[in-house]
Amino acid sequence: MIFDLSGKRVLVIGGSYGMGFATARAALELGATVAIAARGREKLEEAAASLEQVAGEPVPWTALRIEDRPAVAAFIARHAPFDHLVLPGSTVKPILYQDLDDASAREAFESKFWGPFWACFDARPHLRRGGSIVLYSGVAAVRPVKGYLMGACINGAINAATRSLALDFAAQGVRVNTIAPGLTDTPLNDVLHAHDKKERYAALGSRLPVGRIGTADEAAQAAIYLMCNGYVTAEVLGVDGGQQVMD
Ligand SMILES: NC(=O)c1ccc[n+]([C@@H]2O[C@H](COP(=O)([O-])OP(=O)(O)OC[C@H]3O[C@@H](n4cnc5c(N)ncnc54)[C@H](OP(=O)(O)O)[C@@H]3O)[C@@H](O)[C@H]2O)c1
């Protein structure tokens, strides 16, 4: 089998829906054991019940916020040692430049940058040799969209951190990579674009080289690849339908 995670333990913070849930399910299908975390208990319970069907045993879940470093560290320590840490869970609200204020700018970094950043740091003693970390940035780092200034800044910071962290983790035999998604059909966009999701998907999809927007399963395939391929580290992997080169 080219992709095999049997005997591996995978933690997914942000695993109750969207790309994280799809990744947790795919990892289970490849033989891993999985633990998930996110904020909302109801969705976690639903996700765990659905994942249990694949795992054939209960899948542990924890309610936490990625911004709450002690809670994240406790989750990490509780499931240690493990092989892969996957970090799609965070929240960045779109906000136009003229409406930006100090608090909302810092809040965005607190969630999507500092949350995963300290999770990596706190995972250091618990990651097994041969394992990896998968971070999430986004195509906005290189193809900016109005209203996503903070997303662009944070994504750029994550991309830069990925390359440096790969060096820091190399000594312990752990790889560090990032997925940079483009517009992907997940519940994130039900919230962010509740009023114009369909139009937005159609408008951007038709401009992309692949002619459509992405799916959570396609992002999960990228995460599985990054976990399984021991020769890939310091990589920022675009899963964006070619958005970086679209007209
Ligand atoms: N979907 C896209 O179009 C797109 C495009 C570019 C980049 N991305 C990036 O790709 C990653 C995954 O996105 P997605 O579309 O799968 O998101 P999603 O559908 O919103 O799913 C996010 C997951 O993370 C959890 N989560 C959200 N905020 C959290 C927090 N503060 N602390 C802990 N858990 C949290 C959610 O559960 P709870 O809400 O219950 O906590 C859920 O399990 C994110 O970094 C996102 O910015 C997505």
Ligand as a Chemical Component Dictionary entry (heavy atoms), coordinates in Angstrom:
data_LIG
# 
_chem_comp.id                   LIG 
_chem_comp.type                 NON-POLYMER 
_chem_comp.pdbx_formal_charge   0 
_chem_comp.three_letter_code    LIG 
# 
loop_
_chem_comp_atom.comp_id 
_chem_comp_atom.atom_id 
_chem_comp_atom.alt_atom_id 
_chem_comp_atom.type_symbol 
_chem_comp_atom.charge 
_chem_comp_atom.model_Cartn_x 
_chem_comp_atom.model_Cartn_y 
_chem_comp_atom.model_Cartn_z 
_chem_comp_atom.pdbx_ordinal 
LIG N1  N1  N 0  -12.643 26.306 3.248  1  
LIG C1  C1  C 0  -11.952 27.210 2.564  2  
LIG O1  O1  O 0  -12.449 27.748 1.550  3  
LIG C2  C2  C 0  -10.564 27.589 2.991  4  
LIG C3  C3  C 0  -9.802  28.412 2.155  5  
LIG C4  C4  C 0  -8.510  28.785 2.532  6  
LIG C5  C5  C 0  -7.994  28.327 3.740  7  
LIG N2  N2  N 1  -8.763  27.527 4.548  8  
LIG C6  C6  C 0  -8.159  27.083 5.809  9  
LIG O2  O2  O 0  -8.180  25.655 5.916  10 
LIG C7  C7  C 0  -8.342  25.278 7.305  11 
LIG C8  C8  C 0  -9.527  24.339 7.444  12 
LIG O3  O3  O 0  -10.677 25.013 6.964  13 
LIG P1  P1  P 0  -12.117 24.327 6.852  14 
LIG O4  O4  O 0  -12.750 24.937 5.643  15 
LIG O5  O5  O -1 -12.047 22.867 6.986  16 
LIG O6  O6  O 0  -12.820 24.976 8.146  17 
LIG P2  P2  P 0  -14.237 24.604 8.827  18 
LIG O7  O7  O 0  -15.138 23.926 7.850  19 
LIG O8  O8  O 0  -14.710 25.867 9.466  20 
LIG O9  O9  O 0  -13.838 23.533 9.979  21 
LIG C9  C9  C 0  -13.032 24.010 11.012 22 
LIG C10 C10 C 0  -12.871 22.955 12.110 23 
LIG O10 O10 O 0  -12.096 23.558 13.137 24 
LIG C11 C11 C 0  -12.884 23.777 14.317 25 
LIG N3  N3  N 0  -12.541 25.112 14.817 26 
LIG C12 C12 C 0  -12.859 26.328 14.274 27 
LIG N4  N4  N 0  -12.372 27.316 15.047 28 
LIG C13 C13 C 0  -11.732 26.711 16.083 29 
LIG C14 C14 C 0  -11.044 27.195 17.226 30 
LIG N5  N5  N 0  -10.925 28.519 17.440 31 
LIG N6  N6  N 0  -10.508 26.312 18.087 32 
LIG C15 C15 C 0  -10.642 24.964 17.880 33 
LIG N7  N7  N 0  -11.293 24.452 16.835 34 
LIG C16 C16 C 0  -11.832 25.317 15.936 35 
LIG C17 C17 C 0  -14.337 23.628 13.843 36 
LIG O11 O11 O 0  -15.224 23.207 14.892 37 
LIG P3  P3  P 0  -15.856 24.295 15.918 38 
LIG O12 O12 O 0  -16.405 25.415 15.097 39 
LIG O13 O13 O 0  -16.901 23.537 16.679 40 
LIG O14 O14 O 0  -14.736 24.719 16.795 41 
LIG C18 C18 C 0  -14.173 22.541 12.782 42 
LIG O15 O15 O 0  -13.997 21.284 13.388 43 
LIG C19 C19 C 0  -8.477  26.589 8.074  44 
LIG O16 O16 O 0  -7.216  26.972 8.547  45 
LIG C20 C20 C 0  -8.935  27.575 7.022  46 
LIG O17 O17 O 0  -8.605  28.914 7.330  47 
LIG C21 C21 C 0  -10.017 27.144 4.197  48 
# 
loop_
_chem_comp_bond.comp_id 
_chem_comp_bond.atom_id_1 
_chem_comp_bond.atom_id_2 
_chem_comp_bond.value_order 
_chem_comp_bond.pdbx_ordinal 
LIG N1  C1  SING 1  
LIG C1  O1  DOUB 2  
LIG C1  C2  SING 3  
LIG C2  C3  SING 4  
LIG C2  C21 DOUB 5  
LIG C3  C4  DOUB 6  
LIG C4  C5  SING 7  
LIG C5  N2  DOUB 8  
LIG N2  C6  SING 9  
LIG N2  C21 SING 10 
LIG C6  O2  SING 11 
LIG C6  C20 SING 12 
LIG O2  C7  SING 13 
LIG C7  C8  SING 14 
LIG C7  C19 SING 15 
LIG C8  O3  SING 16 
LIG O3  P1  SING 17 
LIG P1  O4  DOUB 18 
LIG P1  O5  SING 19 
LIG P1  O6  SING 20 
LIG O6  P2  SING 21 
LIG P2  O7  DOUB 22 
LIG P2  O8  SING 23 
LIG P2  O9  SING 24 
LIG O9  C9  SING 25 
LIG C9  C10 SING 26 
LIG C10 O10 SING 27 
LIG C10 C18 SING 28 
LIG O10 C11 SING 29 
LIG C11 N3  SING 30 
LIG C11 C17 SING 31 
LIG N3  C12 SING 32 
LIG N3  C16 SING 33 
LIG C12 N4  DOUB 34 
LIG N4  C13 SING 35 
LIG C13 C14 SING 36 
LIG C13 C16 DOUB 37 
LIG C14 N5  SING 38 
LIG C14 N6  DOUB 39 
LIG N6  C15 SING 40 
LIG C15 N7  DOUB 41 
LIG N7  C16 SING 42 
LIG C17 O11 SING 43 
LIG C17 C18 SING 44 
LIG O11 P3  SING 45 
LIG P3  O12 DOUB 46 
LIG P3  O13 SING 47 
LIG P3  O14 SING 48 
LIG C18 O15 SING 49 
LIG C19 O16 SING 50 
LIG C19 C20 SING 51 
LIG C20 O17 SING 52 
# 
